[in-house]
């Protein structure tokens, strides 16, 4: 299974917008912070808005904010809104009739892969991703903090 940059960047944009609470976040800020093309991000934001994940705020202090709580948005919904079906093979897509069902030895495997994808993505909320991102960012900052000699027991 391959997740496109559109879905990846969509999740990253939602994390950036979501971590700012109710503040309107300009796409320029999201693009700079995430190192993404603002033009491509505008296309992605349009899809996210149409799917009901974000809403636009007009005016001098405008931008985007989440349309609902981060805990009410899961990764599965975002990825499928950006990608369409994420089934690993066509025979496990909804409403698909498999012509090889009686002779194929892999159908059960693909159903299990599909179920695992749905479980992991569906069980991961935007709030979870924001919290994980914040923890990772904090860990990087702690690593960058210079160690003082007195903390290391070297006097000082």
N, C-alpha and C positions, 0 to 999 in steps of 0.2 A: 504494500500500500504506500502510496506517495501522497503526502499532503503538500499542496502548492504553497508558494510564497504568499498568495493572497490570503489563505486561511492562517498561515503562521503570522503574517504581519497584522491581520485582523485581530488576533488574540493579543499580540503585543500592544497594539493601539488601545484595545479595551483595558489592558492592565494599566497603561499610562493614564488613561482618562479616569479609570476607576480609583486609582490611588490618590487622586486629587479631591475625593469626596464629591460634593455638589458643585465645585468650582467649574466654570466653563474653561475648557482647555483648547487653545488654538492648535490646529493641526501642525503648524510650523514648530511648536514646542515638542509635539510628539515626534515629528520627523527628526528634529535635531537630537533629541534625547535617545532615540532608538537607532539613529544612523540610517534612516530610510528616505527614499525619494518622496518629497512632498507631493509631487504630481501623482505618483502611484498611490500614495496614502489617501489622496482626495477621492480616487476611484473606490478604494476600499471603504472609506468612510461613507460614501454614498450607499454602498451595499449594506453596511452595518445599520445605517439609518433606516433604509427600506425594510430591513428585517426586524426593526424595533428594538435594537440594542442600545442605540444612542439617539439623542435628539440635538438639533442644532440650536444655538442661541445666537441671535443677531445682535449687532451693535459693536461699540468700541471695545467692550470687554467680552466679546462673543467667542464662540468656539463650540465645543461639544461636551456634553455630559451624558452619563448613563441614563437611559430611559427607565430603568428599573434597578432594583438593588443588585449589587454584585453577587450576592448569594442566590439570586434567582436566575442567573445566567450560567449555563454550563457549557463546557468546551464542545460537547457533541453538537449542541444547537448552533454554535458559532461556526464550527467546521462545516457542518452540512449546509448552513445558509450560504457559506462562501463557495463550497465545492459542489453541492448537490450530493448524490449518493457517495458514501465512502465504503461501500461493500467491497471486499477484496476481489471478488469475482462476480460476474453478472448473475450466476445462478442463485445467489443468496440475496439478491435485491428483492425488495418488496414486490409482490405481484408478478414475479418472474416464474415461468414454467420451464423447467429444465428438460430438454429432450434426451439427455443422457443419464437421467436420474437412476435408471435400473442397472446401468453398466459402469457408472462412475464410482470409483473407490475413494474419491477425495471430497465429496460433497459434505460429509460430516466435519471434516477438517475445516473447510471454509466457513461452515456455520459457527464453529467454535471460535475461529479467528474473528468473525464478524461480531459475535456476542462479546468477546473480550474487548474489542475496540469500543463498542457501545457502552460497556460497563465502565471502562477507564475514562473515556471522554465524558460520558453522562454523569459519572460520579465525581467529576472535577468541576467545581464552580469557579467563576471568575474571582470570588473572594479567596478561594484556596490559592489561585495563581498569584494574586496580589500579595498574599501573606508569604508565599514561597519566594517571590521575587524580592520582597523587602528583607527577608532573612538572608538571602544570598547577597544582596547589596550590603547589608550590615556586616556580614562575614568578610567581604572584600575590604570594607573600610577598616575593620579591626586589624586585618592583615597589614594594611598600609600604615597603621599607626606606629610611629617609631617607639621602640622600647626604651624606657628610661633606665639608666644604670642602676638607680636605687631599687627599681622594681625587679631587676634581674639579680639583685643581691651583690652588685659589684661596687657598692659604696656610692658616693656621689656627692 
